Amino acid sequence: MDYKPSIRQKISLGYYAGVGVIFALFLFTLTELSVIDKKIMFADVIAEFFETTLEMRRYEKNFFLYQQREDFEESIRYVSRAEEILAKHQREYENLLVSAEILHLRKVLQDYRKLLEQYASLAGQPAARASVLKHQIRERGKELTTLAETISATEKNRIRELLTNAERILFVSIFIFSLAGLGVGHLISRMVVKPLKELEEKMEQIAAGGFSKMVIATNDREIVSLTNAFNKMLRELQIRQKHLVQSEKLASLGTLMAGIAHELNNPLSNISSSSQILMEELDDSDKAYRQELLQQIESQTDRARNIVRSLLDFSREKTFKRETINLHEVLHETVRFVRGQLPPTIDLQIDIPDSLVIYADKQRIQQAFLNLLKNAIDAMPAGGSLQISASSISPFEAGTFDQTEAYTFLVNRDKCEPGEESAYIIIRDSGAGIPPEILPRIMDPFFSTKEVGKGSGLGLSIVHEIIDEHEGCIAVVSTVGKGTAFVVRLPSREGLAI
């Protein structure tokens, strides 16, 4: 089983990485501060060494001036203190000076001590000898002071450089940390926010009525689980929607029965009349007349059988199968279903060329036409005009609509561009029209402007689904107060790219 990290783990990893970088920066800064602290402490030692040499020289001068034994002893004591400092902090001095310089410093201290002791023991010696020793002592003392001052200046420069480098490194570290933070943030954004954003977009598509399978490129456990749950829900919704479509179709049959009864009543009345006449004229010797009556009975029987067959074909659930069918026959047959619902106040006008064909599933496309016709009839409760027309020429190119009438694409706008071998069907009513603010939503599932109980909100949604699976398109032209026209474009043959 493949391991799928969770969003929580990814975010935690980002936090841990940030804390790790901060901790590393803290350790580095602490190390630098520790080094600087040691340098400052050693600077105090060097300062003490320098002050010791100065005190040593001060007592040297006093000894030369006043010839007091106490001044000599103090000077020797400071020489010992200088040697003690040098011995105690030898390692630190070795980090600052080369071995030869340290040896030279020790030798100068030793020479200074010897010369000072020799000078102190000159009682009764010639003045020339004392003068030479004074000069040598002063030279060694000056050299010691110069060396101590040089060491002090060198250490100060080292500390200054160390502080400058630490400042530089701190700025560089902050810059690197900022870049690392941005990188971690971007990485978290790619790993976490991007799938969530994609999930949000898919949710919006579903909310807009698109029931396509949700596919999100991520391994996040939460999102994968949510996606699987949503896809399962979508499958259930699609199954239930199909059942609802079939239920809607069967429910519409109830309202169509009045029209079918009216359609069946005419041939049955003709059959009954012809049968009665035939029975009355049974003994008549006019054989041709009897044959004519029988032909009428047969013709009306075929007519009734065709009506029943059309009704059965429409109501039966079968596999989607597209074929070339005559548009004139399909639309007239569909109109036959709704004639019983047509009030006398609605003027029906049909203009369908006999030769126009479409490549479609007859039952499904009849369902779409039927829903559009019912929608048009419902839009004119006070009566009006219902026009059904078709052409192989786009009505938008032919100037069928007034230039002031705006149209909105509801299904597959890219397939509504003018092309060859296509059929354009227009179903137009003179009803109240559709307000522009709700026009884009009229094909959403369960959206309805009718009163509760007077519409399921699935009629135009089913039209949307059917036209989409036929690779067609729908545009609507509607003006409030003037009416609405649905324009359906369908391919005329198999494999037509429209």
N, C-alpha and C positions, 0 to 999 in steps of 0.2 A: 504493500500500500504506500503510495507516494506521500511524502511528508508535505503538508501545506501549512506554512507559517500563518499565524493570526495577525490581525492589525495591531492588537495589543502588544504582541511580541516585537513587531517592527517599530512601533512608537517607543517601546521600552529600550530597544536596541539603540535608537536615536538618542534617547536620554542618557543611556550608559556611555555612548560614544562622546557626548558632550561633557559629561561628568569626568570621563577619562582624560579628555583634552585639558579640562580645567585643572584636574589633579596633576597632570604632567607639567602644566605651566606653573602650578604652585610649587611642585618639587624643584623645578628648575630655578625658580625665583628664590626659593629657600636656600638652595645650594649656592647661588650667587651671593646672597646676603651673608651666608656663613663665611664664604671666602673673603668678602669685603670686611666682615667683622674681624676675622683673623688678621687681615692686613692692617686694620686700624689699631688693633692691639699691638702688633709688631711695630707700628709707627710710634706708639707710645714708648716702646722699648728703645727704638732708635733715638727718639727725642731725649730719653733719659741718658743714653750713651753720649749724645752730643752735649747735654747739660753737664754731664760728669767731666768731659774733657775741658769744658769752659771753667768749671770750678777748679779743676786740677791746674789750669794755667793761671787762674787768679791767685791761688795759694803759692804757685811758683814765683810769681812776680813779687808777692809780699815777702816771700823768703829771701829773694834777691835784694829787696829794699831794706828790710829790717833785720834779716839774719836771725829770725826767731825759729827755735826748734819746733814749735807748735805748727808753724806754717809748713815746714818741711813734712811733718808727720801727716798733716791734712792732705797735702798734695799726694803723698805716697798712698794714703788711704783711698783717695779718688782714683789713683792708678789701679789699685787692687779691685776697686768697684767696677772699673771699666773692663778689666780682664774677666771678672766674674760674669758681667753681662754678656760679654762675647762668648764665654764658654757655655753659659746656660742656654743661650739662644743660637747655638752654632748652626742647627738645621735651618732655621729661618734665614740666617745670614748666608748660608750656602745656596739657598734659593734666590738670594738677591745678588750675591757676588760670586766670582769664580774662586777656586781654591787658592790660587796664587795671591789674590787680593786679600783674602782672609789671613793667609800666612804673613803677608807683608804688614798687615795691620797689627797682628800680634807681635811681630818683630819690632815694630816701631814703639809699641807700648813697653816691651822689654828693654829696648835701648834707652827709652826715656827714663825708666825706673833706674837703670844702672848709672846713667849719667847724673841723675839727681842725687843718687846715693854717693857717687864719687865726689860730687860738689859739696855735699854735706860733710864729708870726711877730710876736707882740705885744710883743716886748722893748721896754721903755721906754714902753708905752702906758698910758693911765689904767686904774686897777683896775676902774672901772665897766664899761668896755668888755670886759675879761676876764671879768667876772661874767656879762655878757649872753651872751657866747659859750659859757661853761661851761653855762649853762642850756639854750641851744639844742642844744649837743652832747649833753647828757644826754637831752633830749627826743627827738632823732633816734635816739640809741642805744637808748633805751627802746622806741621805735617799731619799730626793727629787731629787737630781741629778741622783742617781742610778735608781730611778723609771722612770724619764724622759728619761734616756739613754736606759733603757729596753724597754720602749714604742716605742722609735724611732727605735731600732733594730727590734722589733717585726713587726712594720709597714713595714720596709724595706724588711723583709723576706716575709711578706704577698704580697707586690708588686712584689718581685722576683718570688714567686710561681705563682702569677696571670699572669705574663708575660710568664712564662714557660708553664702554662696551656693554655694560649691564643695561644702560638706558636704551642703547640701540637694540639689543637683543629683546628687551621688554616690548619695544614698539613692534619689532618684527614678529615676536610671539603673538602679540595682540592681533596683528594683521593676519598672521597664519591662522590663529584661532577664529577670527571673523570669517575668513575664507572657508575654514573647516565647518563653521556653523552654517554658513550659506550652503555649502555642499551637502551637509547632513539634512538641512531643511529641504533642499531641492530633491534629495534622494527620498526623504519621507514623503514629499509631495508626489513624486513619481510612483512610489510604492503604495501610498495610502490614498492621497487626495485624488489622484487621477482616476483610479477605479471607482471611487465614490462619486466623482463628477460624472463618469460614464454611466454609473448606476442611476444617478439623478436624471440624466438625459433619457435613458431607457424608460424610466418611470413616467417622464413627461410624455413620451411617445405612447405609452400604454394608456395614460390618462386622456390622451387625445383620441383614443379609439384604435390605435394600432396594436394588433395582437400578434405581432411577429415574435419569434423566439428570442429571448434575451441572451446575448452572447457577450461576455465581458472577459477580456484577456487579463486574468489575474489568478494568483494561487492563494489569495487570502481566504482563510477558512470561513470567516463570517460572510464575505461577499459571495463565495462559491455556494455556501449553504443557502443564502438568501436568493441567489440566482436560480438554484435548483428548485427551491420552494416556489418561486415566482413562475418558472417555466411549467412546473406541475400545475400551478393554479391556472396558467394560461391555457394549458391543454384541456383542463376541466372546463374552463370558460368557453373554449372553442367547441367542445363537444356539446355543452349546454346551449351554446348559441345556435349550433346546427339544429338541435332539438327545438329551440325557440323558433328558428326560421321555418322548420317544417310545421310546427304548431301554428305559426302565423299564417302559413299558406293554407293549412286546413281550416283555420278560423275564418280566413277570407272566403273559403268555399261557401260557408254559411250565408255570407252576404251576397255571394254570387248566385245562389240558388234561385233567387227571384228572377234574375236575368235568364238563367238557364231554363227555368220553368216557362218563362215567356217564349224563349226560343223553341222549346220543345212543343209548346202549345200549338204553334202555327202548323208544323208538319202533322201533328197528331190530329188537329182539326181537319186538315186537308184529307188525311187518310180516312178519318171517320166519314166525312162527306162523300168521298169517292166510293167508300164501301157501301154506304146507304143507297147511293144512286145505282151502284152495280147490282145490289140485291133487288132493287125495284125494277131494274131493267134486265133481270136475269133471263126472262123468257123472250126478251127482244131479240130479233134475228140480226140486229146490226152488230156484227162481229167486230168491226173496226172500232166502233165506239166503246165496246167493252174492253177491247185491247188498250185503248187510250186511257181508260179509267185505271186499268191494272198498272200501266206504266206510271201513271201519276202516283198510285199507291207505292210502287217500288221506289220511285224517285224521292217521295217524302219520307219513306222508311230509311233510305240511305242518308237523307239529310239528318233525321233524328239520330241514327246510329253514329254519324260523324260528330254530332254535338256531344253525345254521351262519351264517345271515344276521346274527344278533345278534353273533356272534363276528367276522365280517368287518367289520361296521360299527364295532365297538369297536377293531379293530386298524388300520383304515384311517386314514391321516393326511389330514385335510380342513380346509377353512377354517372358522373359528369362526363359527357362525350360531345365534342364539337364536330359539326358537319356543316356543309353548305346548304342553307335553307333559304326559301323565298321570303323576303321581308314583307311583301304585300300580303301573302297568305297568313304569316304569323301575326301581323298586326290586326288584320281583319278578324282572325280567330280570337285574339285577345279582346278586341272591342266587343265581340259577341258576349264575352263573359260579363262585361259591365253594363250592357245595354239596359238591364233591368234596374240598375241604380241611377241611370240617367234621368233626371227630372225633365219634364217637357220644357222647362225654362232654359235649358242648356242646349245651345245650337252646336251640334257635332259636325265638324268638317274634316274629311279625310282626303289626303292627296299623296298616295304612295305609288310610284312607278311599278308596273308589273314585272319588269326585268331586274329590279334591284335585289341583290342577294347579300347575305351576311354569313360569316363563318362562326357559328355559335351552337351552344347546346339549347335546343328548342325549349325545353321545359324551363330551364333557368332564365333564359332571356325573356320568356313570356312572363315569368314572375316579376322581373324588373319592369317590363312595360306595364303590367297590371298595377303594380304599386304606384308608378308614376301617374297612370290614368286615375286611379282612386284618389291620389293626392290632389290632382287637378280638380276632380269633381267636388271633393270636400272643400276646396278653396273657394267655391262659388255657391254657397248655400242659397243665395237669392237669384241664381241663374247667371247666364253669361254665354261666352263663346269658348268652345274647346276645339283646338285645331291640332290635327296630327298630320305631319308632312315628313317626307324623306327625300334625300337627294344624294348624289355622289359628289356634289360640290359643297365645300364648306360654306355654311351660311354667313360666316364672318367675312369671307372673301366675296361672296355674292351680294353683300349689302342687305341681307334679310332684316337685320336689326337697325334701328335708328342709331346714329352716331352718338346721341346723348345717352343711350342705354348702356350702362356698364355691365360687364359680365365677369363672373368669378369662376375660376376653375376649382372643382371640388374633388375630382379624381384624376390622377395621372396627367398633370398639366403638360408634361413633355410629349405625351402621345396625342395631344390635341393640335399639334402643328399640321398644316395642310399637307396632304400626301395623296398618292394614287390608290385606287382600288379600296376605297373606304366608303361606308354608308353613314350619312348624318341623319339622325332621326330627331325631329323637333316636336315636343309635346307642350303646347302653349295654352294657358288659360287667361281669362280676363278677370281674375280674382283681385283680392286686396293687395297682393304683392308681399314680399318678404323684407322686413327691415334690414338694412345693411349690417347692423351690429350683431344679428344672430345668423346671418347668411352662412358664414364659415362653419357653423355648428350643426346645420340642419341634418347632416348625415352621420352625426355621432350616435352611437347606440343609445337607445332609450331617451333621446332628446325629442321633445314634442311640444308644440305650442297649443295643442288642443286641451280641452278640459280633462280632468282626471276621469278615467273610465271610458274615454272616447278615442283613445289611441295608445298603442303600446310603445311608440317611439322607435319601432324597428323597421318600419316600411322603407324609408329612404336609406337606412343603414344596410338593409338587404340589397337595395339597388347598388349601393357603393361596392359591396362585396362581389356582386355578380358582374358588374362592369369591369372591376379590377381583375377578376379571374379570366375575363374574356380579352384582356390586354387592350381595353378600350379606354375612353375618357368621358368625363361629364363636365359640361360647363352650364352655368345657370345665368340667365338674364332676368333681372327682377327690378321692377320699379313700383314703389309703394303707391297704391291707388290705380295702377294700370294693369298689373298682372305679372305672371311669371312664365318663363319659357325654359325648359330643360332641353339641352342639346346633348345627344348621346352619339359618340363616334365609335363605330365598330369595324373591324377588318372584314373585307369581302372575300378573302380566301385564306387558306392555311399558310402559315409561315410568313404572313405579311408583317413587316416591321413598320409600325405606325407610331 
